[in-house]
Amino acid sequence: MSHFQDLKRQDIAVIGDRLLTDVVMANEANLFSILLTEPLTIQGDNIPAIILRFSEKILLKFLQ
């Protein structure tokens, strides 16, 4: 991790496919966030994750 020591917050972007985890975490850390429009993968998602993804889509449409 020593090769990351000179990075500044404004030089970092978090790319994620989850609004309520990836994007919120990045914003809470004052980092630039990029939300992918489609999930990287849904393989292995359990029932709560599927429900949360569906809820995130509704929330995102509401926020837009």
C-alpha positions as CSV (number, residue, x, y, z in Angstrom):
1,M,0.0,0.0,0.0
2,S,3.0,2.3,0.2
3,H,2.6,3.2,-3.5
4,F,-0.7,5.0,-2.6
5,Q,0.7,7.3,0.1
6,D,1.1,10.3,-2.2
7,L,-2.5,10.2,-3.5
8,K,-4.8,13.1,-2.7
9,R,-8.5,12.7,-2.2
10,Q,-9.2,14.8,-5.4
11,D,-7.1,12.2,-7.4
12,I,-9.3,9.2,-6.3
13,A,-12.6,8.0,-7.8
14,V,-14.6,5.1,-6.5
15,I,-16.5,3.2,-9.2
16,G,-19.3,1.0,-8.0
17,D,-22.5,-0.7,-8.9
18,R,-24.3,-0.2,-5.6
19,L,-25.8,3.2,-4.7
20,L,-26.3,2.6,-1.0
21,T,-22.9,1.0,-0.4
22,D,-20.2,2.1,-3.0
23,V,-21.5,5.6,-3.7
24,V,-22.5,6.5,-0.2
25,M,-19.2,5.2,1.2
26,A,-17.3,7.3,-1.4
27,N,-19.3,10.4,-0.6
28,E,-18.9,9.9,3.1
29,A,-15.1,9.7,2.6
30,N,-15.3,12.9,0.4
31,L,-14.2,11.0,-2.7
32,F,-15.5,11.3,-6.2
33,S,-18.0,8.5,-7.0
34,I,-19.1,6.9,-10.2
35,L,-22.2,4.8,-10.2
36,L,-22.4,2.2,-13.0
37,T,-25.8,1.9,-14.6
38,E,-25.7,-1.9,-14.6
39,P,-24.3,-4.2,-11.9
40,L,-20.9,-5.7,-12.4
41,T,-22.4,-9.1,-11.7
42,I,-25.5,-10.4,-10.0
43,Q,-24.0,-13.9,-9.7
44,G,-23.9,-14.9,-6.1
45,D,-26.4,-12.2,-4.9
46,N,-28.5,-13.5,-2.1
47,I,-32.2,-12.6,-1.7
48,P,-31.6,-9.4,0.5
49,A,-29.0,-8.2,-2.1
50,I,-31.5,-8.6,-4.9
51,I,-34.2,-6.8,-3.0
52,L,-31.7,-4.0,-2.1
53,R,-30.7,-3.6,-5.8
54,F,-34.3,-3.3,-6.8
55,S,-34.9,-0.7,-4.0
56,E,-31.8,1.2,-5.1
57,K,-33.1,1.4,-8.7
58,I,-36.4,2.9,-7.4
59,L,-34.5,5.4,-5.2
60,L,-32.2,6.4,-8.1
61,K,-35.2,7.1,-10.4
62,F,-36.8,9.2,-7.6
63,L,-33.6,11.2,-7.1
64,Q,-33.1,11.8,-10.8
